[in-house]
Amino acid sequence: MTTTLARSGRRPAALRSTVGRKQLMAVTGVLWFGFVFLHMVGMLKFFTGPESFDHYSHWLRTLFSPLFPHGWFLWLQRGGLTVALLLHIWAATSLTRQSRRARPVRYARTTNVQATYASRTMRWGGVIILLFIVYHLLDLSMGPANPGYVRGEVFRNTVASLERWPVAIAYLLAVGAVCLHLYHGVWSALQTMGANSPKRDAMIRRVSKTVGLLVFVGFASVPVAILLGYRG
């Protein structure tokens, strides 16, 4: 199907090239990185107490009001992020298939001199992240997966969700997958955008690791605090 579309000229010329699809992955990845980082900062407001955290959630739903009706900004944001995610997945899948077609016979022996654990698990990490996003929305945004859900009481809903230790552990594992994905994604995006060079490679890797670790610690602090008894 990808080949057919390319021949029919329905895709923009830039997306028919390997570089164009890598750039698309980089741009959509940056959009998601920005969302994840800001979401982490917002989650840290959990430690300011129930009233402040619930007020922050209400503020998000009234952003750009009265230009947008109540809650519309969040749904527009979710729609834009969904499109970015689908494009990201399409570009990654397309590049993987192209790589396999270019090398139909597997190497008898593979060595991972350049690869890292994060890069070798990008695809599975992406699947885990996608499943986590769906569950996260059902758990904290919509409520069907959260038996203690009360509409509008975000602090209470967060505690009700993450005080269940299996959910907290699954949350930590998913956040770990997100951060491994971020680590390799940030490094790869910087390379695609031309920031790489032999002299800067070590620095780029350190920056990528720091970003991934920072995001993990930020998100992980909430379930850990709840399991340790924090209730505001």
C-alpha positions in Angstrom: 0.0 0.0 0.0 2.9 2.3 0.9 4.5 1.7 -2.5 1.2 2.2 -4.3 0.6 5.6 -2.6 4.2 6.6 -3.4 3.7 5.8 -7.1 0.3 7.5 -7.3 1.8 10.7 -6.0 -0.8 11.1 -3.2 1.8 11.7 -0.6 3.9 14.9 -0.4 7.2 14.4 -2.1 9.1 15.0 1.2 7.4 12.0 2.8 8.5 9.7 -0.1 12.1 10.1 1.0 13.8 8.5 4.0 15.0 11.8 5.2 11.5 13.3 5.0 10.0 10.5 7.1 12.8 10.8 9.7 12.1 14.5 9.9 8.4 13.8 10.4 9.3 11.4 13.2 11.5 14.0 14.8 8.9 16.8 14.6 6.0 14.6 15.9 8.3 13.2 18.6 9.2 16.8 19.7 5.5 17.6 20.0 4.9 14.6 22.2 8.0 15.3 24.2 6.7 18.8 24.9 3.4 17.4 26.0 5.0 14.7 28.2 7.3 17.2 29.9 4.5 19.8 30.6 2.3 17.0 31.8 5.0 15.9 34.2 5.3 19.4 35.5 1.6 19.6 36.0 1.6 16.2 37.8 4.0 17.6 40.3 1.3 20.0 41.5 -0.1 16.9 43.1 2.2 17.7 46.0 0.6 21.1 46.5 -2.5 19.4 47.9 -6.1 18.6 46.8 -7.4 22.1 46.3 -4.5 23.3 44.3 -4.3 20.2 42.1 -8.1 20.2 41.4 -7.9 24.0 40.6 -5.1 23.3 38.1 -7.2 20.6 36.5 -10.2 23.0 36.2 -7.9 25.7 34.8 -6.8 23.3 32.0 -10.5 22.8 31.1 -11.1 26.5 30.9 -8.1 27.5 28.8 -8.9 30.0 26.1 -12.4 30.5 27.4 -14.7 32.0 26.1 -13.0 31.5 22.7 -13.5 27.7 23.2 -16.3 26.2 25.2 -15.5 24.4 28.5 -13.2 21.5 27.9 -12.8 22.0 24.2 -9.1 23.0 24.4 -8.2 19.7 26.0 -10.1 17.8 23.3 -8.5 19.8 20.5 -5.1 19.1 22.2 -5.9 15.4 22.4 -7.0 15.4 18.7 -3.7 17.1 17.6 -1.6 14.7 19.7 -3.5 11.7 18.3 -2.7 12.9 14.7 0.9 13.4 15.6 1.1 10.0 17.2 -0.5 8.3 14.1 2.0 10.1 11.9 4.9 9.1 14.2 3.8 5.4 14.1 3.3 5.5 10.3 6.7 7.0 9.7 8.4 4.5 12.1 6.6 1.5 10.5 7.3 2.8 7.0 11.0 3.2 7.7 11.2 -0.2 9.3 9.6 -1.9 6.4 11.9 -0.1 4.0 14.9 -1.2 5.9 13.7 -4.9 5.9 13.0 -4.7 2.1 16.6 -3.4 1.6 17.9 -6.3 3.6 15.6 -9.3 2.9 18.2 -11.8 4.3 19.0 -11.5 8.0 22.6 -11.4 9.1 23.8 -14.7 10.4 25.2 -12.9 13.4 24.2 -9.5 14.7 26.3 -7.3 16.9 24.9 -4.3 18.8 28.0 -2.1 18.8 26.2 1.1 18.2 22.7 0.1 19.4 21.5 0.7 23.0 18.9 -1.2 24.9 16.5 1.7 24.4 17.0 1.7 20.6 16.5 -2.1 20.4 13.2 -1.9 22.3 11.7 1.2 20.6 8.9 -0.7 18.9 7.8 -2.7 21.9 8.2 0.5 24.0 5.9 2.3 21.6 3.2 -0.4 21.9 3.4 -0.3 25.7 3.1 3.5 25.6 0.1 3.4 23.3 -1.7 0.9 25.6 -0.8 3.0 28.6 -2.3 6.1 27.0 -5.6 4.3 26.4 -5.7 3.0 29.9 -4.6 6.3 31.4 -7.5 8.1 29.7 -10.0 5.5 30.8 -8.6 5.6 34.4 -8.1 9.3 35.1 -9.8 11.3 32.4 -13.1 9.3 31.8 -13.3 7.1 34.8 -14.5 3.6 33.7 -11.2 2.0 34.8 -11.2 3.7 38.2 -13.7 2.4 40.8 -13.2 5.5 43.0 -13.7 8.0 40.2 -15.6 11.2 41.0 -15.9 13.7 38.2 -14.0 16.9 38.9 -12.0 15.6 41.9 -8.7 14.9 40.2 -6.6 14.6 43.3 -9.0 12.1 44.8 -9.1 10.1 41.5 -5.3 10.0 41.3 -5.1 8.6 44.8 -7.9 6.1 44.2 -6.1 4.9 41.1 -2.5 4.7 42.3 -3.1 3.4 45.8 -3.8 0.1 44.1 -0.3 -1.3 44.0 -0.8 -3.4 40.8 -1.9 -0.2 39.0 1.0 1.8 40.6 3.5 -0.8 39.4 2.1 -0.9 35.9 2.2 3.0 35.9 5.9 2.9 36.9 6.7 0.3 34.2 4.9 2.3 31.6 6.7 5.5 32.6 9.9 3.6 32.4 9.0 2.6 28.8 8.2 6.3 28.1 11.5 7.4 29.4 13.5 4.8 27.4 11.6 5.9 24.4 12.4 9.5 25.2 16.1 8.8 25.8 16.6 7.3 22.4 14.0 9.6 20.7 15.7 12.8 21.9 19.1 11.5 20.8 17.7 10.4 17.4 15.7 13.6 16.8 18.8 15.8 17.5 20.7 13.7 15.0 18.0 14.0 12.4 18.0 17.8 12.9 21.7 18.0 12.3 23.0 18.5 15.8 25.2 15.4 15.7 28.9 15.4 15.3 31.7 13.2 16.7 32.5 16.0 19.1 28.9 16.5 20.3 27.8 12.9 20.3 28.7 12.2 24.0 27.1 15.5 25.1 23.9 14.6 23.2 23.7 11.2 24.8 24.2 12.8 28.3 21.4 15.3 27.6 19.1 12.5 26.4 19.8 10.4 29.4 19.3 13.3 31.7 15.9 14.2 30.1 14.7 10.6 30.3 15.8 10.3 34.0 14.2 13.6 34.9 10.9 12.7 33.4 10.9 9.3 35.1 11.6 10.7 38.5 9.0 13.4 38.1 6.2 11.0 37.1 7.3 8.2 39.4 7.3 10.5 42.5 3.5 10.6 42.5 2.7 6.8 42.7 5.6 6.2 45.1 4.3 9.0 47.4 0.8 7.6 47.3 2.0 4.1 48.1 4.0 5.5 51.0 0.8 7.1 52.4 0.8 10.7 51.1 -2.7 12.1 50.9 -2.1 15.8 50.8 
